[in-house]
Amino acid sequence: MSAFTAAIIATKPRTNDIEHRLNAYALLFEGERPLWEIHIERKVFQYISNPENILEEGVMQLNKQCQPPNQEIDLLHSRIEFTLLTWPGVYMPNKEAEIAKWQEDGVVIAERV
C-alpha cells in the first residue's frame, strides 16, 4: 500500500466547548483506486472511493462510522467537526467548492495544507 496523502479528523466538542474528543479519523491512500482507511476505536474500515468524489465520500463514510448503529444523522446535526489535512498535489476534484458548500450549510469543516 502506498503512503497516505490526506487525512480527515472527526472530533466532537466536549461540554465546555473548548476541548474536543477524537471520534475517528480517515486516511486516504492514492493509487490505482483511491482508498479511505477509517479508524474508529479499535476498528479499521476500508472504503474504495470514486475518484471524482473522493472528499465527499470520505467525509460521508467517516460521519457514518461515527454514528450509533441504525441511526442516520446528517452532517449538520451530528455535532461532529471535521479537519481535512492534505499534502500538495493530492487529487481531490472540487475540494474547495465542496468545503465552501458544507461550510455555507453550517457543517464545521476546516482545511489544513
N, C-alpha and C positions, 0 to 999 in steps of 0.2 A: 504494500500500500504506500502511496506517495505521502509527502508531508502535507499537513493541513494548511489551507490558505485563507481561511476565515473562521470566525467563531461567533456564536450568538450566546450571550449570557442572560439567563432569565432570573430575575430577583423579585422579591416581594417586600414592600416596606413593612418594618415591624411597627408596633403600635405607636412608637414615638416619632415615626415618620423621618427619622434621621438615619437610623441604621437599616440595612437591608439584609434579608436572608437569601442565600443562594438556593434557588429551587432546582435548577438544571442548567446544562449548557450543551451546545451542539458544535461539533467541529466539521468543517467542510473539507473533504478530500477531493481534489480535482483529479481528473484522469479521463479515461475513455467515457466513463459515465460519472457525473458528479454524485458524491455520496455524503449524506449527512450522518454523522455518528452522534446520537443523542445520549447524554449521560444524565441519569436521574437516580438519586440514592445509590444503590449498588447495582443498578441495571444499566445495560447499554442496548440501545436500539439503533438499527441502521435503516436508512431510508434513501433509496435511489431517486434522485430528483430529475425532473425535466430540465434540460439545460436552459430553457427560456424562462423558467420560473424558479430559479434556484433560491433566491432570497425569500420569496413568498412561501414556498413550500417548506423551507427550513424553519421559518417563524411559526407557521401553522402547525407543523409536526411537533415542535418544541412546546407550543402552547397546549396542544392536545395531550401530550405526555404529562404535563404539569397538573392536569385536571383530575378530579376523582373519577373512577370508572363509571361509565354510562352517563356522564354528565357533560354536555356540550356547552361551553361557555365561550362567548366571542372574545376577541382580543381586548375590546374596550372595557368589558365588565369583569375581566379576570383579575384585575389589580396587579398583574404581572408587568414588570418593567423590563425592557429588553435593551441590551447594548450589543451592537454589531462591531466586531473588530475585523478589519481586513488588511491585507498586505497589498502593496501596489501591484497592479496587473491582474488582480483577481477577476475572473469572468462572472459578472453579475449584471445581466441586462436590466436596464431600467431601475437600477438600485436607488438613485437619487429621487426619481419620481415616486417609487413605491414608499420610501421613507417619508417623503413630504406628504403623500396622501394619508398614510397612517397617522402622522402627527396632526394633520388637519382634522382627522376624525376623532382625535383625542387619545390615541394609543401612545404610550410613553416608549419611544424607541430613540436611542442615541447612536451615533456612528463615530467610531474612532479608527483612524488610519495610521 
